[in-house]
Amino acid sequence: MTFVRGSKLRTERQTVITDTEFEEATNKATEIKDTFLKFRASAILSILRLSGKRRTEIAMLALGNFKIEDKSLKVTFILEKKRKGNILSKTSLKSIPLSDPLTKPILEYLEYLNKLDPKPKFFLPRAKSVFGHIIISRDAHISGRQVFNLVRGLSDSIWPHLFRETVASDIVKEDNSIIAAFKVQRRLDLEDFRTGFRYLKRFAADIIMKEEEKLKQELA
C-alpha cells in the first residue's frame, strides 16, 4: 500500500478495514491522556465505522444533530456540494442502535461536551493547546482535513474514506443480491446508483473467490 498526502496519487488498498486494525486504532485512542482528546478520538472512530459518512459531514456535525429516540441515536448529517457556483445542502437521518457497542463512545463524548461551560456548538469543535491546557472553541468546528489527520494519527493503515468501503462491504456480505447495490446507495447517500453496483461487483466478487477457495480446500 502506498500513501501520499496532498494531491499526489494514493494507491487504493484492495482490502477494507480489518477488525484487528480497527481495534488497534481504538486502543490507541483510549491511551490518550487528555480526557477531551481521548473521548473525541474514540467518538470519531465509532461514528465513521457506524455510518461510513464522508469526513466533511462528520466535521460539520452540531450537537443539535444528535437525538436519542426509540432506543436509537439519531444523527442528522448535512452534505454540502457546489453546483454551478451554488452550494446545495442535503440532509440525511441515520439511526444507530443504542445497543451497538460502538455507540457508547459517541454517547460518552456527547455527555462530556454537554457538561462543558460554555458548551460548544459543534460535535468536533476546534481545540488548541495553550500552556498544556486544551482550549475548546464554542463556535467553530474542525475541518474535514483535520478529521483525516486525526484518524491517521491513530493508525498508519486506515483513513476516513476507507470506512465507507468497509460499511459497503458489510452490506454486501449480508446480501450480495442486486438489492445490495441500492442498500449501499441509500446507506452511503450516493447520488448515482451505479456507484452502489461498483461496490457490489467489487465485494461480491471477493466473496465468491473466497467461497471457491474454501470449496477447493474442502475437496482437496
Secondary structure, 3 states (H helix, E strand, C coil): CCCCCCCCCCCCCCCCCCHHHHHHHHHHHHCCCCHHHHHHHHHHHHHHHHHCCCHHHHHCCEHHHEEEECCEEEEEEEEEEEECCEEEEEEEEEEEECCCCCHHHHHHHHHHHHCCCCCCCECCEEEEEECCEEEEEEEEECCHHHHHHHHHHHCCCCCHHHHHHHHHHHHHHHCCCCHHHHHHHHHHCCCCHHHHHHHHHHHHHHHHHHHHHHHHHHHC
